[in-house]
Amino acid sequence: MIVFSMLEILAGICLAIFLGSQILRPMFRGTKLFPMFSKRAKLSDEMIGLREEEELIDLEKQVEAKKKDMNRLRVVREAELDETKKGA
């Protein structure tokens, strides 16, 4: 008995969330109902994924550039240390 009443409450909450996000919110915004089924929503999700992938690629490039800079600095520093040891 308790399980069925809890399931009814859970189903009611899920229905309220669905109605709110798919019917009420679009009605107040003046957009199409059931946006989860629209092509625009799918394309927006795909665009977000592509932007994230682009940002990751840019970050990878920045990391590689920074690593190269650090390696160059190490070589210069080692060369300077060698010169000071030879001069001393």
N, CA, C and O atoms as a MOPAC input file, in Angstrom:
PM7 MOZYME 1SCF
protein

 N      0.81200 1    -1.18300 1     0.00000 1
 C      0.00000 1     0.00000 1     0.00000 1
 C      0.86700 1     1.26200 1     0.00000 1
 O      0.62600 1     2.19200 1    -0.77000 1
 N      1.87200 1     1.28000 1     0.86900 1
 C      2.73500 1     2.44700 1     0.95700 1
 C      3.53400 1     2.61200 1    -0.33500 1
 O      3.75200 1     3.72900 1    -0.80300 1
 N      3.96500 1     1.49300 1    -0.90300 1
 C      4.75500 1     1.53400 1    -2.12900 1
 C      3.93800 1     2.13100 1    -3.26400 1
 O      4.44800 1     2.94800 1    -4.03100 1
 N      2.66800 1     1.73000 1    -3.38200 1
 C      1.82200 1     2.24500 1    -4.45000 1
 C      1.56800 1     3.73700 1    -4.28800 1
 O      1.54300 1     4.47000 1    -5.27600 1
 N      1.38000 1     4.19000 1    -3.06800 1
 C      1.14600 1     5.62300 1    -2.86500 1
 C      2.42200 1     6.41000 1    -3.16600 1
 O      2.35200 1     7.52000 1    -3.69300 1
 N      3.57100 1     5.85100 1    -2.83900 1
 C      4.83300 1     6.52200 1    -3.15100 1
 C      5.04900 1     6.56800 1    -4.65900 1
 O      5.53000 1     7.56700 1    -5.19300 1
 N      4.69100 1     5.48200 1    -5.34400 1
 C      4.80400 1     5.47100 1    -6.79600 1
 C      3.86400 1     6.48200 1    -7.43100 1
 O      4.22000 1     7.12500 1    -8.41800 1
 N      2.66600 1     6.62900 1    -6.87400 1
 C      1.72900 1     7.62100 1    -7.38400 1
 C      2.27900 1     9.02600 1    -7.20100 1
 O      2.15900 1     9.86200 1    -8.09600 1
 N      2.87500 1     9.29000 1    -6.05900 1
 C      3.46900 1    10.60800 1    -5.80500 1
 C      4.62000 1    10.85300 1    -6.76600 1
 O      4.72900 1    11.93800 1    -7.33800 1
 N      5.48100 1     9.85600 1    -6.95000 1
 C      6.60700 1     9.98200 1    -7.87000 1
 C      6.13100 1    10.20000 1    -9.30300 1
 O      6.69400 1    11.02000 1   -10.02900 1
 N      5.10200 1     9.47300 1    -9.70800 1
 C      4.54600 1     9.64300 1   -11.04500 1
 C      3.95700 1    11.04000 1   -11.20300 1
 O      4.08900 1    11.65100 1   -12.26300 1
 N      3.32100 1    11.53900 1   -10.17700 1
 C      2.76200 1    12.89200 1   -10.21600 1
 C      3.84000 1    13.94600 1   -10.34900 1
 O      3.68900 1    14.91000 1   -11.09900 1
 N      4.92900 1    13.76100 1    -9.62000 1
 C      6.05000 1    14.70200 1    -9.70100 1
 C      6.65700 1    14.67600 1   -11.10000 1
 O      6.93800 1    15.72500 1   -11.68100 1
 N      6.85800 1    13.48100 1   -11.63400 1
 C      7.42000 1    13.35600 1   -12.99000 1
 C      6.49900 1    13.99600 1   -14.02100 1
 O      6.97000 1    14.66600 1   -14.94000 1
 N      5.21100 1    13.80000 1   -13.88200 1
 C      4.24400 1    14.39300 1   -14.80200 1
 C      4.26200 1    15.91100 1   -14.69500 1
 O      4.18500 1    16.60400 1   -15.71000 1
 N      4.36200 1    16.43000 1   -13.48800 1
 C      4.41000 1    17.88100 1   -13.29100 1
 C      5.66300 1    18.47600 1   -13.92900 1
 O      5.59700 1    19.52500 1   -14.57000 1
 N      6.80100 1    17.80900 1   -13.75600 1
 C      8.04300 1    18.29200 1   -14.36300 1
 C      7.92500 1    18.26700 1   -15.88200 1
 O      8.31600 1    19.22100 1   -16.55400 1
 N      7.39300 1    17.18700 1   -16.41700 1
 C      7.22800 1    17.06900 1   -17.86100 1
 C      6.31100 1    18.16200 1   -18.39100 1
 O      6.64000 1    18.82200 1   -19.37600 1
 N      5.17000 1    18.35700 1   -17.75000 1
 C      4.22800 1    19.39600 1   -18.19100 1
 C      4.85600 1    20.78100 1   -18.10000 1
 O      4.68100 1    21.61700 1   -18.98600 1
 N      5.57700 1    21.00500 1   -17.03500 1
 C      6.21500 1    22.31000 1   -16.85800 1
 C      7.27600 1    22.59300 1   -17.90200 1
 O      7.34700 1    23.70100 1   -18.43500 1
 N      8.09200 1    21.60900 1   -18.19600 1
 C      9.20400 1    21.84200 1   -19.11900 1
 C      8.80800 1    21.74300 1   -20.58400 1
 O      9.43400 1    22.37500 1   -21.43500 1
 N      7.78000 1    20.96200 1   -20.89100 1
 C      7.42400 1    20.73600 1   -22.28900 1
 C      6.17800 1    21.50500 1   -22.74300 1
 O      5.95300 1    21.65500 1   -23.94400 1
 N      5.38500 1    21.98300 1   -21.81900 1
 C      4.15500 1    22.67900 1   -22.22000 1
 C      4.09300 1    24.09200 1   -21.63000 1
 O      3.98200 1    25.06200 1   -22.38000 1
 N      4.16400 1    24.22300 1   -20.30900 1
 C      3.97600 1    25.52700 1   -19.67700 1
 C      5.09600 1    26.51200 1   -20.00600 1
 O      4.83000 1    27.65300 1   -20.38400 1
 N      6.32300 1    26.08300 1   -19.86500 1
 C      7.45700 1    26.96500 1   -20.13700 1
 C      7.47200 1    27.44200 1   -21.59000 1
 O      7.64100 1    28.63800 1   -21.82400 1
 N      7.30300 1    26.55500 1   -22.57700 1
 C      7.24600 1    27.04100 1   -23.95900 1
 C      6.05100 1    27.95600 1   -24.23200 1
 O      6.15200 1    28.87000 1   -25.05000 1
 N      4.92400 1    27.72300 1   -23.55900 1
 C      3.75900 1    28.59500 1   -23.75900 1
 C      4.06500 1    30.01400 1   -23.30300 1
 O      3.69700 1    30.97300 1   -23.98100 1
 N      4.73500 1    30.16200 1   -22.15800 1
 C      5.06100 1    31.48800 1   -21.65000 1
 C      6.16700 1    32.15200 1   -22.45700 1
 O      6.21200 1    33.37900 1   -22.54500 1
 N      7.04500 1    31.37500 1   -23.03700 1
 C      8.12100 1    31.92800 1   -23.86000 1
 C      7.67200 1    32.21300 1   -25.28800 1
 O      8.33800 1    32.95000 1   -26.01500 1
 N      6.55800 1    31.64000 1   -25.68600 1
 C      6.07000 1    31.83400 1   -27.04200 1
 C      6.78400 1    30.95700 1   -28.05800 1
 O      6.89300 1    31.32500 1   -29.22800 1
 N      7.26900 1    29.80500 1   -27.62500 1
 C      7.94700 1    28.87500 1   -28.53000 1
 C      7.06600 1    27.64400 1   -28.73300 1
 O      5.99100 1    27.52700 1   -28.14500 1
 N      7.53900 1    26.73900 1   -29.56900 1
 C      6.77500 1    25.52400 1   -29.85600 1
 C      6.68100 1    24.64200 1   -28.61300 1
 O      7.57800 1    24.61100 1   -27.77000 1
 N      5.55900 1    23.92600 1   -28.53300 1
 C      5.39400 1    22.97800 1   -27.43400 1
 C      6.24900 1    21.74000 1   -27.69200 1
 O      6.60500 1    21.45600 1   -28.83600 1
 N      6.56800 1    21.02600 1   -26.66200 1
 C      7.37600 1    19.80400 1   -26.70700 1
 C      8.73600 1    20.04600 1   -27.37600 1
 O      9.04600 1    19.44100 1   -28.40300 1
 N      9.53900 1    20.93300 1   -26.78600 1
 C     10.83700 1    21.24300 1   -27.39900 1
 C     11.79700 1    20.06600 1   -27.43000 1
 O     12.73700 1    20.06300 1   -28.22600 1
 N     11.58100 1    19.05600 1   -26.57300 1
 C     12.52100 1    17.92700 1   -26.57800 1
 C     12.41900 1    17.11900 1   -27.86200 1
 O     13.31200 1    16.32700 1   -28.16300 1
 N     11.34400 1    17.30400 1   -28.62600 1
 C     11.18300 1    16.59000 1   -29.86800 1
 C     11.54300 1    17.44400 1   -31.08300 1
 O     11.47500 1    16.96500 1   -32.21500 1
 N     11.91800 1    18.67800 1   -30.86400 1
 C     12.19300 1    19.56200 1   -32.00000 1
 C     13.60000 1    19.34500 1   -32.54200 1
 O     14.51600 1    18.93100 1   -31.83200 1
 N     13.72600 1    19.63600 1   -33.80900 1
 C     15.02300 1    19.48800 1   -34.46600 1
 C     16.00000 1    20.54200 1   -33.94900 1
 O     17.20500 1    20.29900 1   -33.87500 1
 N     15.47400 1    21.71100 1   -33.59300 1
 C     16.32700 1    22.78300 1   -33.09400 1
 C     17.05200 1    22.35500 1   -31.81700 1
 O     18.23700 1    22.64200 1   -31.64300 1
 N     16.34600 1    21.67700 1   -30.94000 1
 C     16.96000 1    21.23100 1   -29.68700 1
 C     18.07400 1    20.22700 1   -29.96200 1
 O     19.13000 1    20.28300 1   -29.33200 1
 N     17.84500 1    19.31700 1   -30.89200 1
 C     18.87300 1    18.33400 1   -31.23500 1
 C     20.09100 1    19.02400 1   -31.83200 1
 O     21.22800 1    18.69000 1   -31.50200 1
 N     19.84400 1    19.99900 1   -32.72300 1
 C     20.95900 1    20.71600 1   -33.33600 1
 C     21.70100 1    21.58000 1   -32.31900 1
 O     22.92100 1    21.72300 1   -32.39300 1
 N     20.96500 1    22.15400 1   -31.37400 1
 C     21.61200 1    22.94300 1   -30.32000 1
 C     22.52000 1    22.06100 1   -29.47600 1
 O     23.63900 1    22.45000 1   -29.14300 1
 N     22.03800 1    20.87800 1   -29.13200 1
 C     22.87300 1    19.94800 1   -28.36600 1
 C     24.12400 1    19.56800 1   -29.15000 1
 O     25.21400 1    19.47400 1   -28.58500 1
 N     23.96200 1    19.35200 1   -30.44000 1
 C     25.11300 1    18.98900 1   -31.27500 1
 C     26.10300 1    20.15600 1   -31.34100 1
 O     27.31500 1    19.95100 1   -31.28900 1
 N     25.57500 1    21.39000 1   -31.45800 1
 C     26.43900 1    22.57200 1   -31.51500 1
 C     27.20600 1    22.73600 1   -30.20700 1
 O     28.38700 1    23.08300 1   -30.22100 1
 N     26.55100 1    22.49200 1   -29.08900 1
 C     27.22700 1    22.58400 1   -27.79200 1
 C     28.36400 1    21.56900 1   -27.72400 1
 O     29.46100 1    21.88200 1   -27.26100 1
 N     28.09400 1    20.35500 1   -28.18600 1
 C     29.13900 1    19.33200 1   -28.19900 1
 C     30.30900 1    19.72300 1   -29.07800 1
 O     31.46100 1    19.48800 1   -28.71400 1
 N     30.03300 1    20.31800 1   -30.23200 1
 C     31.09900 1    20.73700 1   -31.13700 1
 C     31.91900 1    21.87200 1   -30.53400 1
 O     33.14100 1    21.90600 1   -30.67700 1
 N     31.24400 1    22.80000 1   -29.85800 1
 C     31.98100 1    23.89800 1   -29.20800 1
 C     32.89300 1    23.36500 1   -28.11500 1
 O     34.03400 1    23.80900 1   -27.98300 1
 N     32.40000 1    22.42500 1   -27.34100 1
 C     33.22500 1    21.83600 1   -26.28300 1
 C     34.42900 1    21.11900 1   -26.87500 1
 O     35.53900 1    21.20900 1   -26.35000 1
 N     34.20100 1    20.40900 1   -27.96900 1
 C     35.30800 1    19.70400 1   -28.62800 1
 C     36.33300 1    20.70500 1   -29.16400 1
 O     37.53800 1    20.47300 1   -29.07300 1
 N     35.84900 1    21.81900 1   -29.72300 1
 C     36.74500 1    22.84900 1   -30.23700 1
 C     37.57000 1    23.45900 1   -29.10500 1
 O     38.76600 1    23.70000 1   -29.26600 1
 N     36.93000 1    23.70700 1   -27.96000 1
 C     37.64800 1    24.24800 1   -26.81500 1
 C     38.71700 1    23.27000 1   -26.32800 1
 O     39.81400 1    23.68500 1   -25.95600 1
 N     38.40100 1    21.97500 1   -26.33000 1
 C     39.38600 1    20.97600 1   -25.91500 1
 C     40.58300 1    20.97000 1   -26.85500 1
 O     41.72800 1    20.87500 1   -26.41200 1
 N     40.31400 1    21.07100 1   -28.15100 1
 C     41.40900 1    21.07900 1   -29.12700 1
 C     42.27600 1    22.31700 1   -28.91600 1
 O     43.50300 1    22.22800 1   -28.97000 1
 N     41.65000 1    23.47300 1   -28.67600 1
 C     42.41800 1    24.68900 1   -28.41800 1
 C     43.26400 1    24.55100 1   -27.15800 1
 O     44.41800 1    24.98000 1   -27.13300 1
 N     42.69500 1    23.95500 1   -26.11600 1
 C     43.45600 1    23.75600 1   -24.88100 1
 C     44.63000 1    22.81000 1   -25.10100 1
 O     45.72100 1    23.03200 1   -24.57600 1
 N     44.40300 1    21.75600 1   -25.88000 1
 C     45.49900 1    20.82900 1   -26.18000 1
 C     46.62200 1    21.54500 1   -26.92000 1
 O     47.79800 1    21.31000 1   -26.64300 1
 N     46.26600 1    22.41900 1   -27.86000 1
 C     47.28200 1    23.19300 1   -28.59000 1
 C     48.05200 1    24.10100 1   -27.64400 1
 O     49.27200 1    24.23000 1   -27.74900 1
 N     47.32600 1    24.73500 1   -26.70900 1
 C     47.98400 1    25.61400 1   -25.75000 1
 C     48.93100 1    24.83300 1   -24.85000 1
 O     50.02100 1    25.30900 1   -24.53400 1
 N     48.52300 1    23.64100 1   -24.43700 1
 C     49.37200 1    22.80700 1   -23.58300 1
 C     50.63700 1    22.41500 1   -24.33800 1
 O     51.73600 1    22.47900 1   -23.78600 1
 N     50.48800 1    22.01200 1   -25.58900 1
 C     51.65600 1    21.62600 1   -26.38400 1
 C     52.59500 1    22.81000 1   -26.58300 1
 O     53.81300 1    22.65200 1   -26.48800 1
 N     52.04700 1    23.99600 1   -26.85700 1
 C     52.87900 1    25.18300 1   -27.02400 1
 C     53.61600 1    25.50900 1   -25.72600 1
 O     54.79100 1    25.87600 1   -25.74600 1
 N     52.91900 1    25.37400 1   -24.60400 1
 C     53.54900 1    25.65200 1   -23.31000 1
 C     54.66800 1    24.65600 1   -23.01600 1
 O     55.71800 1    25.02600 1   -22.49000 1
 N     54.43100 1    23.37800 1   -23.36300 1
 C     55.47200 1    22.36600 1   -23.16200 1
 C     56.70900 1    22.68500 1   -23.99400 1
 O     57.83300 1    22.54400 1   -23.51100 1
 N     56.51100 1    23.11500 1   -25.24200 1
 C     57.64500 1    23.47800 1   -26.09100 1
 C     58.40300 1    24.66100 1   -25.50500 1
 O     59.63300 1    24.67100 1   -25.49200 1
 N     57.65900 1    25.66700 1   -25.01600 1
 C     58.30700 1    26.81800 1   -24.38300 1
 C     59.11800 1    26.39400 1   -23.17000 1
 O     60.23900 1    26.86400 1   -22.97500 1
 N     58.56100 1    25.51100 1   -22.35700 1
 C     59.27500 1    25.05000 1   -21.16800 1
 C     60.53500 1    24.27900 1   -21.54600 1
 O     61.57000 1    24.43700 1   -20.89800 1
 N     60.46500 1    23.45200 1   -22.57700 1
 C     61.64600 1    22.71700 1   -23.02300 1
 C     62.72500 1    23.67200 1   -23.52000 1
 O     63.91000 1    23.48100 1   -23.24500 1
 N     62.30100 1    24.71700 1   -24.26600 1
 C     63.28700 1    25.71000 1   -24.73600 1
 C     63.94000 1    26.42100 1   -23.55200 1
 O     65.15100 1    26.64400 1   -23.55100 1
 N     63.14700 1    26.77400 1   -22.55300 1
 C     63.70000 1    27.44500 1   -21.37800 1
 C     64.66400 1    26.53400 1   -20.62400 1
 O     65.68600 1    26.99700 1   -20.11800 1
 N     64.34400 1    25.23600 1   -20.54700 1
 C     65.25400 1    24.30200 1   -19.87900 1
 C     66.58700 1    24.22400 1   -20.60400 1
 O     67.64400 1    24.21600 1   -19.97300 1
 N     66.53700 1    24.16800 1   -21.92700 1
 C     67.76600 1    24.08300 1   -22.71800 1
 C     68.60000 1    25.33500 1   -22.51600 1
 O     69.81600 1    25.25200 1   -22.34300 1
 N     67.95300 1    26.50000 1   -22.53600 1
 C     68.67300 1    27.76400 1   -22.33700 1
 C     69.27000 1    27.80500 1   -20.93600 1
 O     70.41900 1    28.21100 1   -20.76400 1
 N     68.51000 1    27.39300 1   -19.94500 1
 C     68.99500 1    27.42000 1   -18.56700 1
 C     70.17600 1    26.46300 1   -18.38500 1
 O     71.16100 1    26.80400 1   -17.73100 1
 N     70.07100 1    25.25300 1   -18.97400 1
 C     71.18300 1    24.30400 1   -18.87300 1
 C     72.42600 1    24.85100 1   -19.56200 1
 O     73.54100 1    24.66500 1   -19.07300 1
 N     72.24200 1    25.51800 1   -20.68500 1
 C     73.38200 1    26.10800 1   -21.39100 1
 C     74.02000 1    27.20200 1   -20.53700 1
 O     75.24600 1    27.29700 1   -20.46700 1
 N     73.20200 1    28.02300 1   -19.89100 1
 C     73.73500 1    29.07800 1   -19.02500 1
 C     74.47400 1    28.47700 1   -17.83100 1
 O     75.52300 1    28.98800 1   -17.44000 1
 N     73.95500 1    27.41700 1   -17.25600 1
 C     74.62300 1    26.77000 1   -16.13000 1
 C     75.94600 1    26.17000 1   -16.54900 1
 O     76.93300 1    26.24400 1   -15.81700 1
 N     75.96500 1    25.56600 1   -17.74600 1
 C     77.22500 1    25.01700 1   -18.24800 1
 C     78.26200 1    26.08700 1   -18.46100 1
 O     79.43600 1    25.86900 1   -18.16300 1
 N     77.86200 1    27.25500 1   -18.97400 1
 C     78.79500 1    28.36300 1   -19.19600 1
 C     79.34400 1    28.88300 1   -17.88500 1
 O     80.52800 1    29.20400 1   -17.78600 1
 N     78.47900 1    28.97000 1   -16.86800 1
 C     78.95500 1    29.47300 1   -15.56700 1
 C     79.91000 1    28.46700 1   -14.92300 1
 O     80.85900 1    28.86000 1   -14.24500 1
 N     79.66400 1    27.17600 1   -15.13100 1
 C     80.57200 1    26.16300 1   -14.57100 1
 C     81.90700 1    26.20900 1   -15.27700 1
 O     82.94900 1    26.08300 1   -14.63400 1
 N     81.89900 1    26.38600 1   -16.58700 1
 C     83.15000 1    26.45300 1   -17.34300 1
 C     83.93500 1    27.70400 1   -16.99400 1
 O     85.16400 1    27.67900 1   -16.93900 1
 N     83.21400 1    28.81100 1   -16.75500 1
 C     83.87000 1    30.07500 1   -16.44000 1
 C     84.42900 1    30.09900 1   -15.03200 1
 O     85.33000 1    30.88500 1   -14.74200 1
 N     83.91900 1    29.26500 1   -14.16200 1
 C     84.35500 1    29.30900 1   -12.75600 1
 C     85.57500 1    28.50900 1   -12.51800 1
 O     86.06200 1    28.44800 1   -11.38900 1

